Amino acid sequence: MGIDRSELTGKIFALLVGYETALENGEPESVVDEHIFRIEGLSPNSDFSDMMFYGELDRTNQELAAEAAWREDVFDQYGRPGVLEHIRLQMCEALADPDIAGVHRRHAEMKITEIDANTPTGNA
């Protein structure tokens, strides 16, 4: 990765603020979407859209930015299998919470199934 995690977190956070501002101002969908496309360009290995729109929990913009940057560090060290294992562990932790919202529970269950089905050993 060309920039450190702190700098990446800041850039993603700024784009998230821009995304929310564009939504609030009623900007055209293409303008709103451009913020997400730019985030995905900065953190292509973070599964950002899944995390933001279909996450196992609600995250603040700062938490989204920090997690995306963290996943890029995991990718740099362990490759895609490491990122998938990290995501799988997050989903398992979410499912262990008895108070998890139904929609978040369903997402976590689906993500685990998806990861298990697409990794050679049955899990990441």
C-alpha positions in Angstrom: 0.0 0.0 0.0 1.4 3.4 -0.9 0.1 5.3 2.1 0.0 4.5 5.8 -3.1 3.4 7.6 -3.7 6.7 9.3 -3.5 8.6 6.0 -5.8 6.1 4.3 -8.3 6.3 7.1 -8.4 10.1 6.8 -8.9 10.0 3.0 -11.7 7.4 3.3 -13.3 9.4 6.1 -13.3 12.6 4.0 -14.9 10.7 1.1 -17.6 9.4 3.4 -18.4 12.9 4.6 -18.5 14.0 1.0 -20.9 11.0 0.2 -23.2 12.0 3.0 -23.2 15.7 2.0 -24.0 14.7 -1.6 -26.9 12.6 -0.4 -28.2 15.4 1.9 -28.0 17.9 -1.0 -29.9 15.7 -3.4 -27.0 15.4 -5.8 -27.4 13.2 -8.8 -26.8 9.5 -8.2 -23.6 9.6 -10.3 -22.1 12.2 -8.0 -23.1 10.3 -4.9 -21.8 7.0 -6.3 -18.5 8.6 -7.2 -17.5 8.9 -3.5 -18.0 5.2 -3.1 -16.1 4.4 -6.3 -13.2 6.5 -5.0 -13.2 4.7 -1.6 -13.2 1.4 -3.4 -10.3 2.6 -5.4 -8.4 3.5 -2.3 -9.3 0.2 -0.5 -9.9 -2.4 -3.2 -9.4 -5.3 -0.8 -11.7 -4.2 2.0 -15.1 -5.3 0.6 -16.1 -1.7 1.4 -19.6 -1.7 -0.2 -20.6 -4.9 1.7 -19.3 -3.5 4.9 -21.1 -0.1 4.5 -24.4 -1.2 3.0 -24.8 -4.8 4.3 -22.6 -4.9 7.4 -23.0 -7.1 10.4 -23.3 -4.0 12.5 -23.8 -0.3 12.1 -20.6 1.6 11.9 -19.8 5.3 12.1 -17.9 7.0 9.2 -14.8 6.9 11.3 -15.3 3.2 12.1 -15.9 2.4 8.4 -12.8 4.3 7.4 -10.6 2.6 10.1 -11.9 -0.9 9.2 -11.3 -0.4 5.5 -7.8 0.8 6.1 -7.2 -2.1 8.6 -8.4 -4.6 6.0 -5.9 -3.2 3.5 -3.1 -3.8 6.0 -4.3 -7.4 6.5 -4.3 -7.8 2.7 -0.8 -6.5 2.5 0.4 -9.0 5.1 -1.7 -12.1 4.4 -3.4 -11.6 1.0 -7.1 -12.2 0.2 -7.3 -15.3 2.5 -6.3 -13.2 5.5 -9.0 -10.6 4.7 -11.6 -13.3 4.3 -10.6 -14.8 7.6 -10.7 -11.4 9.3 -14.2 -10.8 7.9 -15.4 -14.3 8.8 -14.2 -13.8 12.4 -16.1 -10.5 12.6 -19.2 -12.2 11.4 -18.8 -15.0 14.0 -18.3 -12.4 16.7 -21.5 -10.6 15.5 -23.5 -13.8 15.6 -22.3 -14.4 19.2 -24.1 -11.2 20.2 -27.6 -12.2 21.3 -28.8 -8.6 20.7 -27.7 -8.4 17.1 -30.5 -7.0 14.8 -32.2 -9.4 12.5 -30.9 -7.8 9.3 -27.4 -7.8 10.6 -27.7 -11.4 11.7 -28.8 -12.5 8.2 -26.0 -10.6 6.6 -23.4 -12.2 8.9 -24.8 -15.7 8.2 -24.8 -15.1 4.4 -21.3 -13.7 4.5 -20.0 -16.7 6.4 -21.7 -19.1 3.9 -20.2 -17.1 1.0 -16.7 -17.2 2.4 -16.9 -20.9 3.3 -18.3 -21.8 -0.2 -15.5 -19.8 -2.0 -12.4 -20.9 -0.1 -10.7 -24.2 -0.8 -10.6 -25.5 2.8 -14.2 -24.6 3.6 -13.2 -21.5 5.6 -10.7 -18.7 5.0 
